[in-house]
Amino acid sequence: MVARADDEKPIVLVTRVTAHANVLMRQNTKISSDYIGVAREQLREVFGCPVMILQGAAGNLKPAGVDKVEGGSLDDLHRVADAFVRAAKQLRFEPVDVEDIRMTSIHTSFVSDVPSQEESEKRAARTQHGEADGWLASCDELRQRGVRVQSVPAEIHFFKLNEGCICGVAEEIFCELALAVWDRTENPLLFLNGYTNGCTGYLPTRDEWFKGGYEVYDSNFVYHKYHGHVMPYRAETADLLVERVLEGWEQMGHCRGSG
């Protein structure tokens, strides 16, 4: 909660939830801001101020009780929103002065390999998604131009407030990456989030990368034209991101934990 210094009147409530923001999926034709919009309106009435909800590191998490492919109904939407509101109502705040407020960012790049013709045809034959023709054409076009590796610029953003920090990247990062940052810094107030200033695809852990599946491979058939790479980032990318976040945190005057 951010409040005015003179009378402690709330200015904004910033909350964070680690779950995909969409209960309603594409088969639902109603216009909706989904459960986050519903929860935000309810919380505004409770706390008497605007509410911001961060989606967190939710690349591999859906709201409980909602099918991860087919989605849910409007009843599910309100059920999830109500659960979020009930949890937020339990928050208690102890006002403290703002002594350290900073914003910064660091730059890096994430790399993926363009598949050979044989590999791309094998992957297209295995997919159950109907977007393989366009993906194959994109792979072929890259090979014809001599592109064997795609490098996508990435910016990691930091907003520091006293001992806490909201950190964000433009990927659908798996929740384990945020947990790794907590573990390495031993700071539960350092929040690593995805979906920050855009999205360039799923970013799974190294273990999940080797399992394959929708997030690693099949999603690229649909979204490669928007994300700027036809294959997943290399397996070590998740570890690279965690290290870069730790570097950025150290540059702000903090040290890693011993883990």
C-alpha positions in Angstrom: 0.0 0.0 0.0 1.3 3.5 -0.9 -0.1 6.2 1.3 0.2 10.0 1.7 2.8 11.0 4.3 0.7 13.7 5.9 -2.5 11.7 6.7 -1.7 8.1 5.6 -4.6 8.2 3.1 -4.1 5.4 0.6 -2.9 6.4 -2.9 -2.7 2.9 -4.5 -2.7 -0.7 -3.5 -0.2 -2.8 -5.4 -0.8 -6.6 -5.3 0.7 -9.6 -7.0 -0.8 -12.9 -8.0 1.0 -15.8 -9.7 -1.5 -17.3 -12.0 -2.5 -16.8 -15.6 -4.9 -13.9 -16.0 -7.3 -15.7 -18.3 -10.1 -17.9 -16.9 -12.2 -17.3 -20.0 -10.6 -18.7 -23.2 -11.2 -18.2 -26.9 -14.5 -20.1 -27.0 -16.1 -17.4 -24.8 -17.2 -14.4 -26.9 -18.0 -12.0 -24.0 -15.8 -8.9 -23.5 -14.1 -9.2 -20.1 -11.1 -8.1 -18.2 -11.2 -11.6 -16.6 -10.8 -12.2 -12.9 -8.1 -9.6 -12.4 -10.4 -6.8 -13.6 -13.2 -8.1 -11.4 -11.0 -8.4 -8.3 -9.5 -5.0 -8.9 -12.9 -3.3 -8.9 -13.9 -5.1 -5.7 -10.6 -4.2 -3.9 -11.0 -0.6 -4.9 -14.2 -0.5 -2.9 -12.6 -2.3 0.0 -9.5 -0.1 0.3 -10.8 3.1 -1.1 -8.0 3.7 -3.7 -6.9 2.5 -7.1 -5.6 -1.0 -7.3 -2.8 -2.5 -9.4 -2.5 -6.2 -9.8 0.8 -7.7 -11.1 0.5 -11.1 -12.8 3.9 -12.4 -11.4 5.8 -15.4 -12.7 2.9 -17.3 -14.1 4.1 -19.0 -17.3 3.2 -22.5 -16.0 0.4 -21.7 -13.6 -3.4 -21.4 -14.1 -6.1 -20.5 -11.5 -7.1 -23.5 -9.5 -10.0 -25.5 -10.8 -9.8 -24.1 -14.4 -9.0 -26.3 -17.3 -5.6 -25.2 -18.7 -6.7 -25.6 -22.3 -10.5 -25.1 -22.4 -10.6 -22.5 -19.7 -13.7 -21.9 -17.5 -17.0 -20.1 -17.3 -18.1 -16.7 -15.9 -18.9 -18.5 -12.6 -15.3 -19.7 -12.5 -14.1 -16.1 -13.2 -16.0 -14.8 -10.2 -15.0 -17.7 -8.0 -11.3 -17.0 -8.7 -11.7 -13.3 -8.2 -13.5 -13.8 -4.9 -10.7 -16.0 -3.7 -8.2 -13.3 -4.6 -10.2 -10.6 -2.8 -10.7 -12.7 0.3 -6.9 -13.2 0.5 -6.2 -9.5 -0.1 -8.6 -8.4 2.6 -6.4 -10.1 5.2 -3.5 -7.8 4.4 -2.3 -5.6 7.2 -0.1 -2.5 6.7 2.5 -0.8 8.9 3.4 2.6 7.4 7.1 3.3 7.0 8.8 6.2 5.3 10.2 5.9 1.8 13.9 6.1 2.2 15.1 4.4 -1.0 13.2 4.6 -4.3 14.9 3.9 -7.6 14.2 2.6 -11.1 16.8 1.0 -13.4 17.2 -1.6 -16.0 19.9 -3.9 -17.5 20.1 -5.2 -21.0 20.9 -8.7 -22.2 19.9 -11.0 -25.1 18.3 -14.4 -25.3 19.3 -16.8 -28.1 17.5 -19.6 -30.0 18.7 -21.8 -32.8 17.0 -22.0 -36.2 16.2 -25.7 -36.9 17.5 -27.5 -40.0 14.9 -28.5 -42.6 14.9 -32.1 -41.4 14.4 -31.0 -37.8 11.6 -28.5 -38.6 9.7 -31.0 -40.7 9.9 -33.6 -37.9 8.6 -31.1 -35.3 5.8 -29.9 -37.6 4.7 -33.5 -38.2 4.5 -34.1 -34.4 2.5 -31.0 -33.5 -1.3 -31.1 -32.9 -1.7 -27.4 -33.7 -2.8 -26.2 -37.1 -0.2 -23.5 -37.5 2.7 -25.5 -38.8 2.6 -24.3 -42.4 3.4 -20.7 -41.5 6.1 -21.8 -39.1 7.7 -24.0 -41.7 7.7 -21.1 -44.1 9.4 -18.8 -41.5 12.1 -21.4 -40.8 12.7 -21.9 -44.5 13.0 -18.1 -45.0 15.5 -17.8 -42.2 17.7 -20.6 -43.6 17.6 -19.1 -47.1 18.9 -15.8 -45.6 21.7 -17.8 -43.8 20.3 -17.2 -40.3 21.1 -20.1 -38.1 20.8 -18.3 -34.7 18.2 -15.7 -33.6 19.1 -13.3 -30.8 16.3 -11.3 -29.1 17.2 -8.2 -27.1 15.9 -8.4 -23.5 15.6 -5.7 -20.9 15.2 -6.5 -17.2 13.5 -3.7 -15.2 13.9 -2.9 -11.5 11.7 -0.7 -9.4 13.2 -0.6 -5.9 11.2 0.6 -2.9 13.1 0.5 0.4 14.1 -3.2 0.9 11.6 -4.4 -1.7 11.9 -4.6 -5.5 9.6 -5.3 -8.3 11.6 -6.8 -11.2 10.1 -7.6 -14.6 11.0 -9.2 -18.0 9.0 -9.5 -21.2 8.6 -13.3 -21.1 6.2 -15.8 -19.7 8.6 -17.0 -17.1 7.9 -20.2 -15.0 7.3 -19.6 -11.3 10.4 -21.6 -10.4 12.6 -18.7 -11.7 11.1 -16.2 -9.2 11.5 -18.8 -6.4 15.2 -19.2 -7.4 15.7 -15.4 -7.1 14.1 -15.5 -3.6 16.3 -18.4 -2.6 19.6 -16.9 -3.9 19.0 -13.4 -2.5 17.2 -14.5 0.7 14.9 -11.6 0.2 11.2 -12.4 0.0 10.5 -8.8 -1.0 12.3 -9.2 -4.4 9.6 -10.1 -6.9 10.5 -11.4 -10.3 7.6 -11.0 -12.8 6.9 -11.8 -16.4 4.8 -9.9 -19.0 6.7 -6.7 -18.4 6.5 -4.3 -21.4 5.6 -7.0 -23.8 6.0 -10.8 -24.2 8.5 -12.8 -26.3 7.3 -16.2 -25.4 7.5 -18.8 -22.7 10.7 -19.1 -20.6 10.8 -22.5 -18.9 13.3 -23.9 -16.4 16.1 -26.0 -17.8 14.4 -29.2 -16.6 11.1 -28.3 -18.3 13.0 -27.3 -21.5 14.1 -30.8 -22.0 10.6 -32.2 -21.5 9.3 -30.3 -24.5 5.6 -29.8 -24.8 3.4 -26.8 -25.6 5.3 -24.1 -23.7 8.7 -25.2 -25.1 7.9 -26.1 -28.7 4.3 -26.0 -29.9 3.5 -22.5 -28.8 6.1 -21.3 -31.3 4.0 -22.6 -34.2 1.3 -20.0 -33.3 3.2 -17.1 -31.8 6.7 -17.1 -33.5 5.5 -14.2 -35.8 5.0 -12.0 -32.8 7.8 -13.2 -30.5 10.6 -12.9 -33.0 12.0 -16.4 -32.8 10.9 -19.7 -34.3 12.4 -22.0 -31.6 12.5 -21.8 -27.8 15.4 -19.9 -26.3 18.3 -22.2 -25.4 18.0 -24.5 -22.4 20.4 -22.3 -20.3 18.3 -19.1 -20.8 16.4 -19.5 -17.5 19.6 -19.8 -15.5 21.0 -16.8 -17.4 18.0 -14.7 -16.5 18.3 -15.6 -12.8 22.0 -14.6 -12.9 21.3 -11.3 -14.6 18.6 -10.5 -12.1 21.1 -11.2 -9.3 23.7 -9.0 -11.0 21.1 -6.2 -11.2 20.2 -6.5 -7.6 23.9 -6.5 -6.6 24.4 -3.3 -8.6 21.7 -1.6 -6.5 23.9 -2.2 -3.4 22.8 -5.7 -2.2 24.6 -9.0 -1.9 23.5 -12.6 -2.7 22.7 -15.1 -0.1 25.1 -18.0 0.3 22.8 -20.5 -1.4 
